[in-house]
């Protein structure tokens, strides 16, 4: 039996444990910014330590990190945050190739609980899938990364290079965890983020910039509406300008992102206006995200939105004197891409053929931001995404992940580690 066959046999023996470990993690309601986000990191630190891995579990200095000129932004308040990296040390004592497997433990809120047919954090299995908030995005992928390393260890295989499992928090609102991991000094020769890609290769991400629009009107009694200026009514011209901007920004699209109706969407996510039903609202705040095209500099994307808002201001007599204000805040995701000279995509594709039994595999760019851009642009680590689950199910009710994809991902990551790190 070959080394890879021995490792894959260990993965098969871990099937029930994989489901159990993923379920344990899903049951921790690690919503971004909650105390449970840190509980998830502590839980994984114990799991990694129990596997005999070298564990670096450290408190992140939030004051120092947020003051860093390169800090990628944060949209929720945190009193504390923790970094976590586990290492399966190779026999080369740092001289062999190092592979990082990266994943985030934080999840988005559950939304309307009534829209779920199962409890959001019950971690139920049905019809070959595991259901629960974070099951797809991306706790199953994170556990698959650990299980791949654990299978190598249980098979008694000694690698030449190191394998790192980096569990991060704050990915959903900017990327503070991966940024902190890089600033901690952790690096690698290659990295796979086990985000949900339906076991396809995702070597590039669009960016996403969080913005706020502040529209001012003039309040008066609703019975004298024409004596005031409604901030809500003034917002419609800005909304139309943004829709037109989105259309113009998709006149040409990178071929890698051509599968999407909108490769880098512009959307408004929240609108708040007025403070009394019988008053004309004098203030509206709208928050949204501006998609950044592959390879587009962030400052150019920002300038395009600011110019569209400025044109809307200039076309309206009230807004000319009371211009809509554009604020950039929260997560600022630039685009990211695997370097063209990297062979990582080919090696993951080959490992996939071993781990996924010849299942077809496609290659595309994601229309959302991720930590890929930090690992490639800041850490200079060739990185791509490959993991179980359909991202269309993430962030919605009844989020789920197919268990067979979790197993296939685990086998692929294990085979990839053997390939990249080599054996002693």
C-alpha positions in Angstrom: 0.0 0.0 0.0 1.4 3.4 -1.0 1.8 6.3 1.4 -1.2 8.1 -0.1 -3.3 5.0 0.1 -2.5 4.6 3.7 -3.5 8.1 4.4 -6.7 7.9 2.5 -7.6 4.7 4.4 -7.3 6.7 7.6 -9.6 9.3 6.2 -12.3 6.7 5.5 -11.9 5.3 9.0 -12.6 8.8 10.3 -15.9 9.3 8.5 -18.1 9.2 11.6 -15.6 11.3 13.6 -15.5 13.9 10.8 -19.3 14.4 11.0 -19.2 14.5 14.8 -16.3 17.0 14.9 -18.1 19.3 12.4 -21.3 19.0 14.3 -19.5 20.0 17.6 -18.2 23.1 15.9 -21.5 24.1 14.2 -23.2 23.9 17.7 -20.9 26.7 18.9 -22.8 29.9 17.8 -19.7 31.7 16.8 -21.3 34.8 15.2 -18.9 37.5 14.2 -18.1 39.7 17.2 -19.7 37.4 19.8 -17.9 35.8 22.7 -18.7 32.5 21.1 -16.4 33.4 18.3 -13.6 33.1 20.8 -15.1 30.0 22.2 -14.9 28.4 18.7 -11.1 29.2 18.6 -10.6 27.7 22.1 -12.5 24.6 21.1 -10.3 24.0 18.1 -7.2 24.8 20.1 -8.1 21.9 22.4 -8.8 19.6 19.4 -5.5 20.5 17.8 -3.6 20.0 21.0 -5.3 16.6 21.5 -3.9 15.6 18.1 -0.4 16.2 19.3 0.1 19.2 17.0 2.2 22.3 17.9 -0.4 24.9 18.8 0.0 28.6 18.8 -3.1 30.1 20.4 -2.6 33.8 21.2 -4.6 36.8 22.2 -4.6 39.3 19.4 -3.7 42.9 20.4 -6.7 44.6 18.8 -5.4 48.1 19.5 -2.1 47.5 17.8 -3.7 45.5 14.9 -6.4 48.1 14.1 -3.7 50.9 14.1 -1.7 49.0 11.5 -1.7 50.9 8.2 -2.6 47.7 6.4 -5.4 46.6 8.6 -8.2 45.4 6.4 -11.2 46.7 8.4 -13.7 45.4 10.9 -17.5 45.9 11.0 -18.4 44.6 14.5 -17.1 45.5 17.9 -14.8 43.0 19.6 -13.5 43.1 23.2 -11.1 40.3 22.4 -9.9 38.1 19.5 -7.7 35.1 19.3 -5.3 33.7 16.7 -4.8 30.0 16.2 -2.3 28.0 14.2 -1.5 24.3 14.6 1.5 22.7 13.0 2.3 19.2 12.0 6.1 19.5 12.1 8.0 17.9 9.3 11.3 16.1 9.5 13.0 18.9 7.6 12.9 21.2 10.6 11.7 24.1 8.6 13.8 23.4 5.5 11.0 21.5 3.6 8.1 23.1 1.8 5.3 24.3 4.0 1.6 24.1 3.2 -1.0 26.2 5.0 -4.7 25.1 5.2 -6.7 28.2 6.2 -10.3 28.5 7.4 -12.5 30.8 9.5 -14.5 29.9 12.5 -16.8 33.0 12.5 -20.3 32.9 11.0 -22.9 35.4 10.0 -26.2 35.9 12.1 -29.0 33.4 11.5 -31.5 36.0 10.2 -35.2 35.1 10.7 -35.2 31.9 12.9 -38.7 31.1 11.5 -37.2 30.7 8.1 -35.2 27.7 9.2 -36.8 24.2 9.2 -34.1 23.1 11.7 -32.5 24.9 14.6 -29.7 27.1 13.2 -27.1 25.6 15.6 -28.6 22.1 16.1 -26.2 20.6 13.6 -28.7 18.0 12.3 -27.9 15.5 9.5 -30.5 14.5 6.9 -30.4 13.2 3.3 -26.6 13.0 3.3 -26.0 16.6 4.5 -25.2 18.4 7.7 -27.4 21.4 8.4 -26.7 24.5 10.5 -25.3 28.0 10.4 -21.7 27.8 9.4 -21.8 24.2 8.2 -21.1 25.2 4.7 -19.4 28.5 5.3 -17.0 27.2 6.5 -16.8 24.9 9.5 -16.9 21.7 7.4 -13.9 22.9 5.4 -12.0 23.8 8.5 -12.6 20.4 10.1 -11.6 18.8 6.8 -8.3 20.6 7.0 -7.7 19.3 10.5 -8.8 15.8 9.5 -6.4 15.7 6.6 -3.5 16.4 8.9 -4.8 14.0 11.5 -5.1 11.2 8.9 -1.4 11.8 7.9 -0.4 11.6 11.6 -2.5 8.4 12.3 -1.1 6.7 9.2 2.4 7.1 10.7 3.6 9.2 7.8 6.4 11.7 8.4 6.4 14.6 6.0 9.6 16.5 5.1 7.9 19.9 5.2 5.4 21.4 7.7 1.6 21.5 7.4 -0.2 24.4 9.1 -3.9 24.6 10.0 -4.7 28.3 10.5 -8.1 28.9 12.1 -9.1 32.5 12.0 -11.9 34.7 13.1 -13.2 38.0 11.7 -13.1 36.7 8.0 -16.8 37.7 7.5 -16.2 41.4 8.4 -12.8 42.2 7.0 -10.2 39.5 7.7 -8.6 40.5 11.0 -7.7 36.9 11.9 -5.7 36.1 8.7 -4.1 39.5 8.9 -3.1 38.9 12.5 -1.7 35.4 11.5 0.5 37.0 8.9 1.6 39.7 11.3 2.4 37.0 13.8 5.0 35.8 11.3 3.3 32.6 10.0 3.9 32.0 6.4 4.0 29.1 3.9 5.0 28.2 0.4 1.3 27.5 -0.6 -2.1 27.8 0.9 -5.5 26.4 0.4 -8.6 28.0 1.9 -11.3 25.4 2.4 -14.1 27.8 1.6 -17.2 26.3 -0.1 -16.5 25.9 -3.8 -18.5 22.7 -4.5 -15.0 21.1 -4.9 -14.1 23.4 -7.8 -10.9 25.5 -8.0 -11.2 29.2 -7.2 -7.9 30.9 -7.8 -9.2 34.5 -7.7 -11.7 36.7 -5.8 -13.4 39.9 -6.7 -13.1 42.6 -4.0 -15.8 44.2 -1.9 -15.7 47.6 -0.2 -18.2 48.6 2.5 -19.6 52.1 2.1 -22.1 54.4 3.7 -24.2 57.1 2.0 -25.5 60.0 4.2 -28.4 61.8 2.6 -29.8 65.0 4.3 -33.2 66.6 3.9 -35.3 69.1 5.8 -37.8 67.9 8.4 -41.3 69.3 8.8 -44.7 68.0 9.8 -46.0 65.4 7.5 -49.2 67.4 6.9 -47.0 70.1 5.4 -44.8 67.7 3.4 -44.1 70.1 0.6 -42.6 72.6 3.0 -39.8 70.1 3.8 -37.4 67.9 1.8 -37.6 64.2 2.3 -34.2 62.5 2.5 -35.9 59.3 1.3 -37.1 60.9 -1.9 -33.7 62.4 -2.5 -32.1 59.0 -2.2 -33.9 57.6 -5.3 -31.8 59.6 -7.8 -28.7 58.3 -6.0 -30.1 54.7 -6.2 -30.6 55.1 -9.9 -27.1 56.5 -10.4 -25.6 53.4 -8.6 -27.7 51.0 -10.7 -26.3 52.7 -13.8 -22.8 52.5 -12.4 -23.1 48.8 -11.8 -24.2 48.3 -15.4 -21.3 50.3 -16.8 -18.8 48.4 -14.6 -19.9 45.1 -16.2 -19.5 46.1 -19.8 -16.3 44.1 -19.8 -15.6 41.3 -17.4 -12.5 39.1 -16.8 -13.1 35.7 -18.5 -12.4 33.9 -15.2 -15.5 35.6 -13.8 -17.8 35.4 -16.8 -19.9 32.6 -15.4 -21.7 35.1 -13.0 -24.6 37.4 -14.0 -22.7 40.1 -12.0 -19.0 39.4 -11.5 -18.6 42.2 -8.9 -22.0 43.5 -7.8 -22.9 46.8 -6.2 -25.7 46.5 -3.6 -27.4 48.4 -0.8 -27.8 46.2 2.3 -29.3 48.5 4.9 -31.3 51.8 4.8 -32.3 53.8 7.9 -34.3 57.0 7.6 -36.5 59.2 9.8 -37.4 59.0 13.5 -41.2 59.6 13.4 -44.0 58.5 11.1 -45.6 61.9 11.0 -42.4 63.8 10.1 -40.7 64.3 6.8 -37.4 62.5 7.3 -34.3 64.8 7.3 -31.7 62.0 7.4 -31.1 58.8 5.5 -28.2 56.5 5.9 -27.7 53.6 3.4 -24.9 51.1 3.7 -23.8 48.7 1.0 -20.9 47.1 -0.7 -19.1 47.9 -3.9 -17.7 45.0 -5.9 -14.1 45.4 -7.1 -13.2 43.8 -10.4 -10.3 41.4 -10.6 -7.1 43.4 -10.8 -8.8 46.7 -10.3 -7.0 49.0 -7.9 -9.2 49.9 -4.8 -8.7 53.6 -5.3 -10.1 53.4 -8.8 -13.2 51.5 -7.6 -13.8 54.1 -4.9 -13.4 56.9 -7.3 -16.0 55.4 -9.7 -18.6 55.3 -6.9 -17.8 58.8 -5.6 -18.1 60.2 -9.2 -21.5 58.6 -9.7 -22.8 60.1 -6.4 -21.2 63.5 -7.4 -23.1 63.4 -10.7 -26.4 62.6 -8.9 -25.7 65.6 -6.6 -25.0 67.9 -9.5 -28.3 67.0 -11.2 -30.5 67.9 -8.2 -30.9 71.5 -7.0 -31.2 70.4 -3.3 -28.3 67.9 -3.5 -26.1 70.5 -5.1 -26.3 72.5 -1.9 -26.6 69.5 0.4 -24.5 66.8 -1.3 -24.7 63.2 -0.4 -21.7 62.1 1.7 -19.8 58.9 0.9 -18.0 57.2 3.8 -15.8 54.2 3.5 -15.8 52.0 6.6 -15.8 48.4 7.7 -14.4 45.6 5.6 -12.2 46.7 2.7 -11.6 43.6 0.5 -9.4 44.2 -2.5 -9.4 41.6 -5.2 -6.9 38.8 -5.1 -5.5 36.2 -7.5 -3.2 33.2 -7.5 0.1 34.2 -9.3 0.2 33.1 -12.9 3.5 31.3 -12.4 2.2 29.1 -9.5 1.7 25.4 -10.0 -0.7 25.2 -7.0 -3.9 24.9 -9.2 -2.4 22.0 -11.1 -1.3 20.2 -7.9 -4.7 20.7 -6.3 -6.4 19.4 -9.5 -4.2 16.3 -9.4 -4.9 15.7 -5.7 -8.7 16.2 -6.4 -8.5 13.3 -8.9 -7.2 11.1 -6.2 -9.5 12.4 -3.4 -12.7 12.9 -5.3 -12.7 9.8 -7.5 -12.5 11.6 -10.8 -15.4 14.0 -10.0 -15.4 16.8 -12.7 -13.7 20.0 -11.5 -14.1 23.5 -12.9 -12.1 26.7 -12.4 -13.6 30.1 -11.8 -13.3 33.4 -9.9 -15.6 34.1 -7.0 -17.7 37.3 -7.0 -17.1 37.9 -3.3 -14.1 39.0 -1.2 -12.2 36.5 1.0 -8.9 36.1 2.9 -7.3 35.0 -0.3 -6.4 38.6 -1.1 -4.6 39.0 2.2 -2.6 35.8 1.8 -1.6 36.6 -1.8 -1.3 40.4 -1.6 0.0 40.8 2.0 1.6 37.5 2.8 2.8 36.8 -0.8 1.6 33.2 -0.4 0.2 31.5 -3.5 -3.3 30.7 -2.5 -6.6 29.3 -3.9 -9.9 28.2 -2.5 -11.1 24.6 -2.7 -13.7 23.2 -0.3 -17.0 21.4 0.3 -20.4 22.9 -0.1 -22.2 25.3 -2.4 -21.7 29.0 -1.5 -25.2 29.7 -2.6 -26.4 28.0 0.6 -24.2 30.1 2.8 -25.6 33.1 4.8 -29.2 31.8 4.2 -31.7 29.6 6.1 -31.2 25.8 6.2 -27.5 26.2 5.3 -26.0 22.8 4.7 -23.0 20.9 3.4 -23.0 17.4 1.7 -21.1 15.0 3.9 -19.6 13.2 0.8 -18.0 16.5 -0.3 -16.5 16.9 3.2 -14.9 13.5 2.9 -13.7 14.2 -0.6 -12.2 17.5 0.4 -10.4 15.8 3.3 -8.9 13.2 1.0 -7.8 15.8 -1.5 -6.2 18.0 1.2 -4.4 15.0 2.6 -3.1 13.9 -0.8 -2.0 17.5 -1.5 -0.1 17.7 1.8 1.8 14.6 0.9 2.6 15.9 -2.6 3.7 19.4 -1.6 5.5 18.7 1.7 7.0 15.4 0.5 7.9 12.5 2.8 11.0 12.1 4.9 
